Amino acid sequence: MTAATLAPLTGLAPAKINLFLRVLGQRDDGYHRLDSLVGFAEIGDRLTVEAAPDLALTVSGPFAAALRATPPDQNLVLRAADALRTAAGRPDLGAALHLEKHLPIASGIGGGSADAAAALRLLVKLWGLDAESLPLAKIAARLGADVPMCLLGHSARVGGVGELLTPLRLPRVPVVLVNPGVPIETKAAFGKRIGDYSLPLVTLPDLATASAMADLVQRGGNDLLRPALAIAPVIGDVLKALRGTPQCLAAALSGSGATCFGLFPTRDARTEAAARIKTAHPDWWVAGTWLG
């Protein structure tokens, strides 16, 4: 145990972006083996935790309404908090958690998983727990395939069902995220997948520049694009809009969607692209940020 804190703690739950995503096969338990490269954006949800007699969660922000309708036993933030105190052998621990929900729901950029990972990081500090003595990686894996990579919070090559992580360094690249407002459940996207499985990428190029990352995005692909398009054909319009902006280096779907991303060579090019898309599609969620 380390010293607990009474002061509220706040942390960012950054958006996760799959630069490529290959589905290699399916295990006997139904989970799929993956090969992916993940980076994190400089935008996301924000989570605040403070001491309280028991666990409680409040939500605000532009995408809060959908979460308020989620039963507590299905909310990843509360599930993460309860799993952590159970693993610590301290069912008496409590916390008031407040989530500012800025990322779209079920959008392929790890919003719920990033929120759960942020809860684990912040509550370890709030409750004065010894992180090294806790099975945080196992807790994260039980919560969902994206939670371990979000707990790492650093760009990484991802294998297994999401639990095998090899950290690596990516350059800081301007990126535009676009979501057309159609939620896609990951399970539904995998359920629509047909055809042969892919092989992993044998080697990665030297990812020192935005153009190198763009080449990798185009070479690696996303095996969930076709099933995501079957669920939400508007994804095709999003990709067309991104690719039609000046200086877009590459555009692709992140995860199971429906959020797509475009890479740009400069901040000004990113800003212009985001403004053009938002003007043409005011009902879409559009965000210009940095990926690294």
C-alpha positions in Angstrom: 0.0 0.0 0.0 1.1 3.6 -0.7 -0.4 6.8 0.6 -4.0 7.5 -0.5 -5.0 11.0 -1.5 -8.1 12.9 -0.6 -7.7 15.4 -3.4 -9.7 14.8 -6.6 -7.6 13.4 -9.5 -8.3 14.0 -13.2 -6.9 12.2 -16.2 -7.4 12.1 -20.0 -8.8 8.9 -21.6 -7.3 9.4 -25.1 -8.8 8.2 -28.3 -7.2 5.1 -29.7 -6.6 4.8 -33.5 -5.8 1.6 -35.3 -3.4 2.5 -38.1 -4.0 -0.9 -39.5 -6.0 -3.9 -38.3 -5.7 -7.5 -39.6 -7.8 -10.4 -38.4 -5.6 -13.5 -38.3 -8.1 -16.1 -37.1 -10.5 -17.1 -34.4 -9.8 -18.9 -31.1 -12.0 -21.6 -29.6 -13.4 -19.2 -27.1 -14.7 -17.0 -30.0 -12.2 -14.2 -29.7 -10.2 -13.2 -32.8 -6.5 -13.0 -33.1 -5.3 -9.7 -34.3 -2.3 -7.8 -35.8 -2.6 -4.1 -35.4 -0.6 -0.9 -34.8 -2.2 1.5 -32.4 -1.5 5.1 -31.7 -3.3 7.6 -29.4 -4.7 11.0 -30.1 -4.3 14.1 -28.0 -8.1 14.3 -27.5 -10.4 12.1 -25.5 -12.8 11.8 -22.6 -11.8 13.2 -19.1 -12.3 11.3 -15.9 -12.2 12.7 -12.4 -12.2 10.6 -9.2 -12.4 11.5 -5.6 -12.9 9.7 -2.3 -16.4 8.6 -1.4 -18.1 6.0 0.7 -19.0 3.8 -2.3 -18.7 3.7 -6.0 -20.8 6.2 -8.0 -20.6 7.5 -11.5 -21.9 10.7 -13.1 -21.6 11.7 -16.7 -21.6 15.0 -18.6 -20.5 16.1 -22.1 -21.8 15.9 -25.6 -22.1 12.1 -25.7 -23.3 11.6 -22.1 -26.9 10.7 -22.9 -26.2 7.2 -24.2 -24.1 6.3 -21.2 -26.8 7.4 -18.7 -29.0 4.7 -20.1 -26.4 2.0 -19.6 -27.1 -0.3 -16.6 -24.3 0.1 -13.9 -23.2 -3.5 -14.2 -22.5 -2.9 -17.9 -20.6 0.3 -17.6 -16.9 -0.3 -18.1 -15.8 2.5 -15.7 -17.7 1.1 -12.8 -16.8 -2.5 -13.7 -13.1 -1.4 -13.8 -13.4 0.3 -10.4 -15.1 -2.7 -8.8 -12.6 -5.2 -10.3 -9.7 -3.2 -9.0 -11.0 -3.0 -5.4 -11.9 -6.7 -5.5 -8.4 -7.6 -6.7 -6.9 -5.4 -3.9 -9.1 -7.3 -1.4 -10.7 -4.0 -0.4 -14.4 -4.1 -1.1 -14.8 -1.2 1.3 -13.1 1.2 -1.0 -15.3 3.8 -2.7 -15.0 6.7 -5.2 -17.1 9.3 -6.8 -16.2 9.2 -10.5 -17.2 11.9 -13.1 -16.8 11.3 -16.8 -16.8 14.0 -19.4 -17.8 12.1 -22.5 -16.3 13.8 -25.5 -15.9 10.8 -27.8 -18.7 9.2 -29.7 -20.1 5.9 -28.4 -19.2 2.6 -30.1 -17.1 4.4 -32.6 -13.9 2.3 -33.0 -11.6 4.6 -31.1 -11.7 2.9 -27.8 -13.8 5.4 -25.9 -15.2 3.0 -23.3 -12.0 1.1 -23.0 -9.9 4.2 -22.6 -12.3 5.3 -19.9 -11.9 2.0 -18.0 -8.1 2.2 -18.3 -8.2 5.8 -17.0 -10.3 4.6 -14.0 -7.7 1.9 -13.2 -4.8 4.4 -13.4 -6.5 7.1 -11.3 -8.0 4.8 -8.6 -4.7 3.1 -7.9 -3.4 6.6 -6.9 -6.6 7.7 -5.2 -6.8 4.5 -3.0 -3.0 4.4 -2.4 -2.7 0.9 -3.9 0.6 -0.7 -4.9 0.3 -1.0 -8.7 3.2 -3.5 -8.9 1.4 -6.0 -6.6 -1.9 -5.9 -8.5 -2.8 -7.9 -11.7 -3.7 -4.8 -13.6 -3.0 -6.4 -17.0 -5.3 -9.3 -16.2 -8.0 -6.9 -14.9 -7.8 -4.9 -18.1 -7.9 -8.0 -20.3 -11.0 -9.3 -18.6 -12.8 -5.9 -19.2 -12.2 -6.0 -23.0 -9.8 -6.5 -25.8 -9.0 -2.8 -26.1 -8.5 -2.1 -22.4 -4.9 -3.4 -22.1 -3.6 -1.2 -24.9 -5.5 1.8 -23.5 -4.0 1.0 -20.1 -0.6 1.1 -21.7 -1.5 4.4 -23.2 1.4 4.4 -25.6 1.7 3.6 -29.3 2.2 -0.2 -29.7 2.1 -3.2 -32.0 -0.8 -5.3 -30.8 -1.1 -9.1 -31.1 -3.1 -11.9 -29.5 -6.6 -10.7 -28.8 -5.3 -7.4 -27.8 -3.2 -8.3 -24.8 0.2 -8.8 -26.5 1.8 -5.3 -26.6 5.1 -4.2 -28.0 5.6 -0.4 -27.4 7.1 1.6 -30.1 7.6 5.3 -31.0 5.5 7.1 -33.6 6.1 10.6 -34.9 3.6 13.3 -33.9 1.4 13.6 -36.9 -1.7 15.9 -37.6 -4.9 13.8 -37.9 -8.5 14.5 -38.5 -11.1 12.2 -36.9 -14.6 11.9 -38.4 -17.6 10.0 -37.2 -21.0 10.1 -39.0 -23.0 9.4 -35.9 -23.7 5.7 -36.5 -22.6 3.4 -33.6 -21.2 0.1 -34.5 -20.8 -2.6 -31.9 -17.5 -4.5 -32.3 -19.3 -7.9 -32.0 -21.6 -6.9 -34.8 -18.7 -6.0 -37.1 -16.9 -9.3 -36.5 -20.2 -11.1 -37.1 -20.4 -9.6 -40.5 -16.8 -10.6 -41.5 -16.6 -13.2 -44.2 -13.7 -14.7 -46.2 -10.2 -15.9 -45.5 -8.2 -14.6 -42.6 -5.2 -12.3 -43.1 -1.5 -12.9 -42.5 0.3 -10.5 -40.1 2.7 -7.9 -41.5 6.1 -9.4 -41.2 8.0 -6.2 -40.6 7.2 -2.5 -40.1 9.0 0.2 -41.9 10.9 3.0 -40.2 8.0 5.2 -39.0 9.8 8.4 -38.7 7.6 10.6 -40.9 3.9 11.2 -41.6 4.4 9.9 -45.2 5.9 6.6 -43.8 2.9 6.2 -41.5 0.5 6.9 -44.4 2.2 4.2 -46.5 1.8 1.8 -43.6 -1.9 2.7 -43.3 -2.4 1.9 -47.0 -0.4 -1.3 -46.9 -1.8 -2.7 -43.7 -5.5 -2.1 -44.3 -8.4 -2.8 -42.0 -10.1 -6.2 -42.3 -13.2 -4.8 -40.6 -13.8 -2.2 -43.2 -16.0 -4.3 -45.4 -18.3 -5.6 -42.6 -18.5 -2.1 -41.1 -19.6 -0.8 -44.5 -22.3 -3.4 -44.6 -23.6 -2.1 -41.3 -23.1 1.6 -42.0 -22.6 2.4 -45.7 -22.1 6.1 -44.8 -18.5 5.1 -43.8 -17.8 5.2 -47.5 -18.9 8.8 -47.7 -16.7 9.7 -44.7 -13.6 8.1 -46.4 -14.4 9.9 -49.6 -14.7 13.2 -47.8 -11.3 12.7 -46.1 -9.6 11.6 -49.2 -11.0 14.5 -51.1 -9.4 17.2 -48.9 -6.2 18.8 -50.0 -2.9 17.1 -48.9 -4.6 14.1 -47.2 -1.8 11.5 -47.1 -4.1 8.5 -46.2 -7.5 7.8 -44.8 -8.8 4.7 -43.2 -11.3 3.2 -40.7 -10.2 2.9 -37.1 -11.1 -0.4 -35.4 -14.7 -1.6 -36.1 -15.8 2.0 -36.9 -17.6 4.1 -37.7 -14.8 6.7 -37.0 -12.4 7.2 -39.8 -9.1 9.1 -39.7 -7.0 11.1 -42.2 -3.3 11.8 -41.8 -1.9 15.2 -43.0 1.6 16.6 -43.5 1.0 19.9 -41.5 -1.3 21.4 -38.9 -2.6 23.9 -41.4 -3.6 21.2 -43.8 -5.3 19.4 -41.0 -7.2 22.5 -39.9 -8.4 23.2 -43.4 -9.5 19.6 -43.9 -11.5 19.5 -40.7 -13.2 22.9 -41.5 -14.1 21.7 -45.0 -15.7 18.5 -43.8 -17.5 20.1 -40.9 -19.0 22.7 -43.3 -20.1 20.1 -45.8 -21.4 17.7 -43.1 -22.5 19.7 -40.0 -24.1 16.7 -38.5 -20.9 14.7 -38.4 -18.5 14.7 -35.5 -15.2 16.1 -36.7 -12.0 16.7 -34.7 -8.6 17.9 -35.7 -5.8 16.7 -33.3 -2.4 15.0 -33.1 -1.6 11.4 -33.3 1.5 9.9 -31.7 
